Amino acid sequence: MAKTLKDSHKRSTDETVDLLEIGYDNSAGRPTPKRPVWEIIVTLGEQISDDEWAKVPDDASINYKHYLYGAPKKQV
């Protein structure tokens, strides 16, 4: 069975890092990421069900401070 992010709280940090293929390749003489961050974000997003994505507010990017910290909402 392929590894997924489900139950990631049960994994060690090293296992999660390996799963996301985050790390550095030093063969170029300097640390370079193995994968671009946007590919990692896409991988994470693909693991989230449509039902969960439906729970994300439409104005989350504008009103993130409201949802994270309770600040007043901005009008959209």
Secondary structure, 3 states (H helix, E strand, C coil): CCCCCCCHHHCCHHHHHHHHCCCEEHHHCCCEECCCHHHHHHHHHHCCCHHHHHCCCCCCCCCHHHHHHCCCCCCC
